[in-house]
Amino acid sequence: MQKVLYPQREEWEKLLERPDNGLEDVYDTARGILDDVKRNGDAALLKYTRMFDGAGLKTLEVTQNEVDEACMQVNSDLKDAILVAKQNIETFHQSQKTQKEVVETMPGVQCWQKSVAIDSVGLYIPGGTAPLFSTVLMLGIPAKIAGCKKIVLCTPANSEGKVNPAILYAASLVGVDQIFKLGGIQAVGAMAYGSETVPSVAKIFGPGNRFVTAAKQLVSLKDVAIDMPAGPSEVMVLADESADAAFVASDLLSQAEHGADSQVIFVTNSEGLLEDVEKEVEQQLQELPRKEIAEKALANSRLIVLKTTDEMLDICNQYAPEHLIVSMRDDELIGNKVVNAGSVFLGNYSPESAGDYASGTNHTLPTHGYANAFSGVNLDSYMKKITFQKISAFGLAKLGPSIEVMAEAEQLMAHKNAVTVRLKKMEN
């Protein structure tokens, strides 16, 4: 990790640069595969599954027998842990439901909005070096709470045509309707366009590598909605001398092990803490099974010392991290001043992995600086808002003249007339 002591503000932009996500290099590949899937359906899906996953499948859909068999393979401790996570995620997302509220903007003019679930959604679940069964919970549970009628899940099979048992167990637990052995670009294409076997959906959710990210961006241009722009995982830790260096190092490494293109940023106002964290990172790194992956991510990462808490907050809001950990004395006060972050973890005993798995918040979050404009996945991600209004004759008599003046100023005389004919009718 690169150490930087007291950088000037004009240096921050360069210092906070993320690794190149390489999307430009894969757009042409993604576009070609998507076009093939759109034209040739299942034949193309089976071809690319064989080509990229080494799985010579005859059928794409996971059978109920396969789900039942997978559920038997998941050990009881993991099942218990998943059930705890499920309950907490349900509790948190249930709390996001809103009630209809009718607002009278002026006498005789009533406005309100209604939340309606998106009819069909597709969940993409990575299944490569780290099969993310936790993402099944994070995406499937709010879809069910929202009331989505159709929930489709795509996840890659291994070379033997098998899906990770924990993924199938979690999918069964949350009530996914159909599961398909599909990964990568072809999975995104299947959910966007549909095929003989895979139904198309209205919105696609879920993280993935740069190929998946490029495919999601391409299909979102005109074919289907997506949850958000996404990229490699990242964390920023703000810490002062009250922090525990071992805790901080463990949080940095928990993100670094996600992938070689992940990034971790440590920001402190204590040079002594920086030295301690650097030592802890090196020691803990040696014990990680995914050491080589974490080492590559650490090469893109920074250890930064700044003078003041205000500077630390400013650099955080400039970076807009996917995950932010605040290990400082006044963690809640500081957290309230954060305006750009996907998910915030306050205090020494709130590891980022709690949000990844079981505290209840959603771990599908904006990356690559998109937290300055995007929210993480939440209940509203699965809903659309329809606005309503009801205007009485009395209300239109009061509001109508303003509409007429505005419409005429925009030279939209039919708009004006829609009010005028009503007002004249009321005069008779």
C-alpha positions in Angstrom: 0.0 0.0 0.0 1.2 3.5 -0.8 1.8 5.7 2.2 1.0 9.4 1.8 1.6 12.0 4.6 -0.3 15.2 4.6 -1.1 15.6 0.9 -2.3 19.0 -0.4 -5.9 19.2 -1.5 -4.8 19.6 -5.2 -3.2 16.2 -4.9 -6.3 14.4 -3.6 -8.0 13.8 -7.0 -4.9 11.9 -8.3 -4.5 10.1 -5.0 -8.1 8.9 -5.0 -8.0 7.5 -8.5 -9.5 4.1 -8.8 -8.1 1.2 -10.8 -9.1 1.3 -14.4 -12.2 -1.0 -14.6 -11.3 -2.0 -18.2 -14.9 -1.7 -19.4 -13.9 0.0 -22.7 -12.0 -3.1 -23.6 -15.0 -5.4 -23.1 -17.9 -3.5 -24.7 -17.3 -5.0 -28.1 -17.2 -8.5 -26.7 -20.3 -7.9 -24.6 -22.2 -6.4 -27.5 -21.4 -9.4 -29.7 -22.5 -12.0 -27.2 -25.7 -10.0 -26.3 -26.6 -9.8 -30.0 -26.1 -13.5 -30.4 -28.3 -14.3 -27.4 -31.0 -12.0 -28.7 -31.0 -13.7 -32.1 -30.4 -17.3 -31.1 -31.8 -17.7 -27.6 -31.1 -21.0 -25.8 -28.6 -22.2 -28.4 -26.4 -19.2 -27.8 -26.8 -19.5 -24.0 -25.7 -23.2 -24.1 -22.8 -22.4 -26.4 -21.4 -19.6 -24.1 -22.0 -21.6 -21.0 -19.9 -24.4 -22.5 -17.2 -21.9 -23.7 -16.8 -19.8 -20.6 -17.9 -22.1 -17.7 -16.8 -25.4 -19.2 -20.3 -26.8 -18.5 -21.8 -28.9 -21.2 -25.4 -28.5 -20.2 -28.4 -29.9 -22.0 -30.9 -27.8 -20.1 -30.5 -24.4 -18.3 -33.1 -24.4 -15.6 -32.3 -25.8 -12.2 -34.8 -28.6 -11.3 -36.6 -28.9 -8.0 -34.7 -32.2 -7.4 -31.4 -30.3 -7.7 -32.6 -27.6 -5.2 -33.8 -30.3 -2.7 -30.4 -32.1 -3.0 -28.5 -28.9 -2.5 -30.5 -28.0 0.6 -29.5 -31.4 2.1 -25.8 -30.6 1.5 -25.8 -27.3 3.4 -24.7 -27.9 7.0 -26.9 -26.9 9.9 -24.6 -24.2 11.2 -24.6 -22.4 7.9 -28.4 -22.8 7.6 -28.8 -21.3 11.1 -26.5 -18.4 10.2 -28.4 -17.8 6.9 -31.7 -17.8 8.9 -30.4 -15.1 11.3 -29.3 -13.0 8.3 -32.7 -13.5 6.6 -34.6 -12.3 9.6 -32.5 -9.2 10.0 -32.6 -8.3 6.3 -36.4 -8.8 6.3 -36.8 -6.6 9.4 -34.8 -3.8 8.0 -36.4 -3.8 4.6 -39.9 -4.2 5.9 -39.4 -0.9 7.8 -38.9 0.8 4.5 -42.6 0.4 3.5 -44.4 3.7 3.2 -48.1 4.6 3.6 -50.2 6.4 1.1 -50.5 10.1 2.0 -52.9 12.4 0.3 -51.6 16.0 0.1 -53.9 19.0 -0.6 -51.6 21.4 -2.3 -54.3 24.0 -2.4 -58.0 23.9 -1.7 -59.7 21.5 -4.1 -56.4 20.0 -5.4 -55.4 16.6 -4.0 -52.1 14.8 -4.9 -50.7 11.5 -3.8 -48.4 8.7 -4.9 -48.8 4.9 -4.9 -45.9 2.4 -4.7 -46.3 -0.5 -7.1 -43.9 -3.4 -7.3 -42.0 -4.0 -10.5 -43.7 -7.0 -12.1 -40.6 -9.1 -12.9 -37.0 -8.9 -11.7 -33.8 -10.8 -12.5 -31.1 -11.4 -9.9 -27.5 -12.0 -11.0 -25.5 -14.0 -8.4 -21.7 -14.4 -9.0 -20.6 -17.9 -8.5 -16.9 -17.9 -9.4 -14.0 -17.7 -6.9 -16.5 -16.5 -4.2 -20.1 -17.8 -4.7 -22.1 -15.1 -3.1 -25.1 -16.8 -1.6 -25.5 -13.7 0.7 -26.4 -11.7 -2.4 -29.3 -14.0 -2.9 -30.7 -12.8 0.4 -29.9 -9.2 -0.3 -31.7 -9.2 -3.6 -34.4 -11.8 -3.2 -35.8 -10.6 0.2 -36.7 -7.1 -0.8 -38.1 -8.3 -4.1 -40.5 -10.5 -2.1 -41.4 -7.8 0.4 -42.1 -5.4 -2.5 -44.4 -7.9 -4.1 -42.6 -8.6 -7.4 -44.7 -11.3 -9.2 -41.7 -13.0 -10.9 -38.2 -13.4 -9.5 -35.7 -15.0 -11.8 -32.1 -15.9 -10.7 -29.1 -16.6 -12.9 -25.8 -17.9 -11.5 -23.0 -19.9 -13.2 -22.6 -23.6 -12.8 -19.3 -25.3 -12.4 -17.7 -27.5 -15.0 -19.9 -30.4 -13.8 -23.0 -28.4 -14.3 -23.6 -27.9 -10.5 -24.6 -24.7 -8.8 -23.2 -23.9 -5.3 -25.5 -25.6 -2.8 -25.7 -22.5 -0.5 -26.9 -20.4 -3.4 -29.7 -22.8 -4.1 -30.6 -23.1 -0.5 -30.8 -19.3 -0.1 -32.8 -19.0 -3.3 -35.3 -21.6 -2.1 -35.5 -19.9 1.3 -36.4 -16.5 -0.1 -38.8 -17.8 -2.7 -37.1 -17.3 -6.0 -39.4 -18.6 -8.8 -36.9 -19.9 -11.4 -33.1 -20.5 -11.2 -30.9 -20.8 -14.3 -27.4 -22.1 -14.7 -26.1 -19.0 -16.5 -23.3 -16.6 -15.8 -21.5 -13.6 -17.3 -22.7 -11.7 -20.3 -25.0 -14.4 -21.5 -26.9 -14.4 -18.2 -27.5 -10.6 -18.5 -28.6 -11.1 -22.2 -31.0 -13.9 -21.2 -32.8 -11.8 -18.6 -32.9 -8.8 -20.8 -34.2 -10.4 -24.0 -35.6 -13.7 -22.9 -35.1 -17.0 -24.7 -37.1 -20.3 -25.2 -36.3 -21.2 -21.6 -35.5 -18.0 -19.7 -38.1 -15.3 -19.3 -37.2 -11.6 -19.9 -37.5 -9.3 -16.9 -38.2 -5.6 -16.3 -35.1 -4.9 -14.2 -31.8 -6.7 -13.5 -30.1 -6.6 -10.1 -26.7 -7.9 -8.9 -23.0 -7.4 -8.9 -20.5 -9.0 -11.3 -17.1 -8.7 -13.0 -16.4 -6.2 -15.7 -18.0 -8.4 -18.3 -21.3 -8.5 -16.4 -21.0 -4.7 -15.6 -20.5 -3.9 -19.3 -23.4 -6.1 -20.3 -25.7 -4.5 -17.8 -24.8 -1.1 -19.0 -25.4 -2.0 -22.6 -28.8 -3.6 -22.1 -29.9 -0.7 -19.9 -29.6 1.7 -22.9 -32.9 0.6 -24.4 -33.9 -2.9 -23.3 -34.2 -3.2 -19.5 -33.6 -1.3 -16.3 -30.7 -2.1 -14.0 -30.1 -1.5 -10.3 -27.1 0.8 -10.6 -23.7 1.2 -12.2 -21.3 -1.1 -10.4 -17.7 -2.0 -10.3 -15.0 -3.5 -8.1 -15.6 -3.4 -4.4 -14.1 -0.8 -2.2 -13.8 0.5 1.4 -12.5 3.6 3.1 -11.7 3.7 6.8 -11.5 6.9 8.8 -9.7 6.3 12.1 -8.1 8.3 14.9 -6.0 7.1 17.8 -9.1 5.5 19.5 -9.2 2.9 16.8 -7.8 -0.6 17.1 -5.1 -1.2 14.4 -5.9 -4.9 14.2 -9.6 -4.2 13.6 -8.8 -1.6 10.9 -6.4 -4.0 9.1 -9.0 -6.7 9.1 -11.5 -4.4 7.6 -9.1 -3.3 4.9 -8.2 -6.9 4.0 -11.9 -8.0 4.0 -12.4 -5.8 1.0 -9.0 -6.4 -0.6 -9.8 -10.1 -0.8 -12.8 -9.5 -3.0 -10.8 -9.1 -6.1 -7.5 -7.9 -7.6 -9.3 -4.8 -8.8 -10.7 -3.9 -5.4 -9.4 -0.8 -3.6 -9.0 0.1 0.1 -8.2 3.5 1.4 -7.2 4.2 5.0 -7.3 7.8 6.3 -6.1 8.9 9.7 -4.8 11.9 11.6 -2.4 9.8 13.5 1.0 8.8 12.0 1.4 6.2 14.9 -1.8 4.5 14.0 -0.8 4.4 10.3 2.4 2.5 11.2 0.5 0.1 13.4 -2.1 -0.6 10.7 0.5 -1.1 8.1 2.2 -3.8 10.3 -1.1 -5.5 11.1 -2.1 -5.6 7.4 1.2 -7.4 6.6 0.8 -9.9 9.4 -2.8 -10.7 8.7 -2.3 -10.9 5.0 0.0 -13.9 5.5 -2.8 -15.9 6.9 -5.3 -15.3 4.2 -6.2 -18.1 1.7 -6.8 -15.4 -0.9 -3.5 -13.7 -0.2 -2.5 -13.3 -3.8 -5.8 -11.6 -4.7 -5.6 -9.3 -1.7 -2.0 -8.4 -2.5 -3.0 -7.2 -6.0 -5.7 -5.1 -4.5 -3.4 -3.6 -2.0 -1.1 -2.4 -4.8 -4.0 -0.1 -5.8 -4.6 1.1 -2.2 -3.5 4.0 0.0 -2.6 4.8 3.6 -3.2 8.6 4.1 -2.4 10.9 7.0 -4.2 14.2 7.2 -4.1 17.0 9.8 -7.7 17.4 10.8 -11.0 15.6 11.1 -12.5 18.1 8.7 -10.0 17.2 6.1 -10.7 13.5 6.6 -14.4 14.2 6.1 -13.7 16.2 3.0 -11.5 13.5 1.4 -14.2 10.9 2.2 -17.0 12.9 0.6 -14.8 13.5 -2.4 -14.0 9.8 -2.8 -17.7 8.7 -2.2 -16.8 5.1 -1.0 -19.0 2.1 -1.5 -18.3 1.2 2.2 -17.2 3.6 4.8 -16.0 2.7 8.3 -15.7 5.4 10.9 -13.5 4.2 13.8 -13.3 7.5 15.7 -14.3 8.9 19.1 -17.1 11.0 17.7 -18.2 8.4 15.2 -21.9 9.3 15.1 -21.2 13.1 14.9 -18.8 12.5 12.1 -21.1 10.0 10.4 -23.8 12.6 10.3 -21.5 14.8 8.2 -21.0 12.1 5.5 -22.9 13.0 2.4 -21.3 10.6 -0.2 -21.2 6.9 0.8 -23.0 3.7 0.0 -23.1 2.3 3.5 -21.5 3.6 6.7 -20.3 1.5 9.7 -19.8 3.4 12.9 -17.5 2.5 15.8 -14.9 -0.1 16.5 -17.3 -3.0 16.6 -19.1 -2.5 13.3 -17.1 -4.4 10.8 -18.0 -4.0 7.1 -18.6 -7.7 6.9 -21.6 -7.3 9.2 -23.3 -5.4 6.4 -22.1 -7.9 3.9 -23.9 -10.7 5.6 -26.3 -10.3 8.5 -26.9 -7.0 10.2 -29.9 -6.2 8.0 -28.7 -3.5 5.6 -28.2 -4.2 1.9 -24.8 -5.0 0.6 -25.6 -4.2 -3.1 -24.1 -0.7 -3.2 -22.8 1.9 -5.7 -19.1 1.8 -6.4 -16.6 3.8 -8.4 -17.7 7.1 -7.0 -21.4 6.6 -7.9 -22.3 7.0 -4.3 -22.3 10.7 -4.9 -25.6 10.2 -6.8 -26.9 6.7 -6.3 -28.3 4.8 -3.3 -27.7 1.2 -2.6 -30.4 -1.4 -3.2 -33.4 -0.9 -1.0 -37.1 -1.6 -1.0 -37.7 1.3 -3.4 -35.4 -0.3 -5.9 -38.1 -2.9 -6.6 -40.9 -0.3 -6.7 -42.2 2.3 -9.1 -44.0 5.3 -7.9 -47.2 6.3 -9.6 -48.5 9.8 -8.9 -52.2 10.6 -8.7 -54.2 13.8 -8.5 -57.9 14.7 -8.2 -59.0 18.3 -8.7 -62.5 19.5 -7.9 -64.3 22.1 -9.9 -63.6 24.6 -7.1 -59.9 23.6 -7.2 -59.7 24.1 -11.0 -61.3 27.5 -10.8 -58.6 28.6 -8.4 -55.7 26.8 -10.2 -56.8 27.1 -13.8 -55.8 30.7 -14.5 -52.2 30.0 -13.5 -52.1 26.9 -15.8 -53.5 29.0 -18.7 -50.9 31.7 -18.3 -48.0 29.2 -18.1 -49.2 27.2 -21.1 -49.6 30.3 -23.2 -46.1 31.4 -22.3 -44.8 28.1 -23.6 -46.9 28.5 -26.7 -48.8 25.2 -26.0 -52.2 26.4 -26.7 -53.9 23.0 -26.6 -52.6 22.7 -23.0 -54.2 26.1 -22.2 -57.5 25.1 -24.0 -57.8 21.9 -21.9 -58.3 24.2 -18.9 -60.2 27.0 -20.7 -63.0 24.7 -21.9 -63.6 23.5 -18.4 -63.6 26.9 -16.9 -66.1 28.1 -19.5 -68.3 25.1 -18.9 -68.3 25.9 -15.2 -69.4 29.5 -15.9 -72.6 28.3 -17.7 
